Amino acid sequence: MKEHKVKKSFTLDALIEDMLKDLQGRLIITTKESWGLATVINLMNAIGLVMTGKLGKDDIQRVKSILESQKQLDSKTMSENVEKISKNFTK
């Protein structure tokens, strides 16, 4: 059976959105690369999982290798890898 992807959207609180956009701007300035807002949100989700102990050492290594192997980390790549890692939580 073919897997269908569903595009999901959500509304951010204005304060949270401003903070994420500020972080996005700082990442762009610091790395001199393009950072989409979706990528920043996915990155913050991954950081939240690390901080709460939901990501183990193997998962952290996987994230590190993904980041190191990508010259430019786009939203699609980050989303796909977050999906792969999150499947471990549903087992």
C-alpha positions as CSV (number, residue, x, y, z in Angstrom):
1,M,0.0,0.0,0.0
2,K,1.3,3.4,-0.9
3,E,2.0,5.8,1.9
4,H,0.3,9.1,1.7
5,K,1.9,12.2,3.2
6,V,-0.4,14.7,4.9
7,K,0.7,18.3,5.2
8,K,0.0,19.6,8.7
9,S,0.0,23.1,9.9
10,F,-0.3,24.8,13.2
11,T,-0.5,28.3,14.6
12,L,2.3,29.6,16.8
13,D,1.8,32.0,19.6
14,A,3.1,35.4,18.5
15,L,5.8,35.5,21.3
16,I,7.1,32.0,20.3
17,E,7.1,32.9,16.7
18,D,9.1,36.0,17.4
19,M,11.6,34.0,19.4
20,L,12.0,31.4,16.7
21,K,12.4,34.1,14.0
22,D,15.1,35.8,16.2
23,L,16.9,32.4,16.5
24,Q,16.5,32.0,12.7
25,G,18.1,35.3,12.1
26,R,21.0,34.6,14.5
27,L,21.6,31.2,12.8
28,I,21.6,32.9,9.3
29,I,24.1,35.5,10.5
30,T,26.3,33.0,12.4
31,T,26.5,30.3,9.7
32,K,26.0,32.6,6.7
33,E,23.5,30.0,5.3
34,S,19.8,30.0,4.7
35,W,17.7,28.6,7.6
36,G,14.0,28.1,7.0
37,L,11.6,28.6,9.8
38,A,10.4,25.0,9.5
39,T,14.0,23.8,9.9
40,V,14.5,26.0,13.0
41,I,11.2,24.5,14.5
42,N,12.4,21.0,13.7
43,L,15.8,21.7,15.3
44,M,14.1,23.0,18.4
45,N,12.0,19.9,18.6
46,A,15.1,17.7,18.4
47,I,16.8,19.8,21.1
48,G,13.7,19.5,23.3
49,L,13.8,15.7,22.9
50,V,17.5,15.7,23.9
51,M,16.9,17.9,26.9
52,T,14.0,15.7,28.2
53,G,16.0,12.5,27.8
54,K,13.7,11.2,25.0
55,L,16.7,10.9,22.6
56,G,19.3,8.3,23.5
57,K,23.0,8.3,22.7
58,D,22.5,6.5,19.4
59,D,19.8,9.0,18.3
60,I,22.1,11.9,19.2
61,Q,24.9,10.3,17.1
62,R,22.4,9.9,14.2
63,V,21.5,13.6,14.4
64,K,25.1,14.6,14.6
65,S,26.0,12.6,11.5
66,I,23.1,14.0,9.6
67,L,24.1,17.5,10.5
68,E,27.8,16.9,9.6
69,S,26.9,15.2,6.3
70,Q,24.7,18.0,5.0
71,K,26.4,21.0,3.5
72,Q,23.0,22.7,3.5
73,L,20.4,21.3,5.8
74,D,17.0,22.0,4.3
75,S,13.6,21.6,5.9
76,K,12.7,18.4,3.9
77,T,15.9,16.6,5.0
78,M,15.4,17.6,8.6
79,S,11.8,16.6,8.6
80,E,12.6,13.2,7.1
81,N,15.2,12.5,9.7
82,V,13.0,13.7,12.6
83,E,10.3,11.3,11.3
84,K,12.8,8.4,11.3
85,I,13.9,9.1,14.8
86,S,10.4,9.7,16.1
87,K,9.3,6.2,14.8
88,N,11.5,4.9,17.7
89,F,9.1,6.4,20.2
90,T,6.1,4.6,18.8
91,K,7.5,1.1,19.0
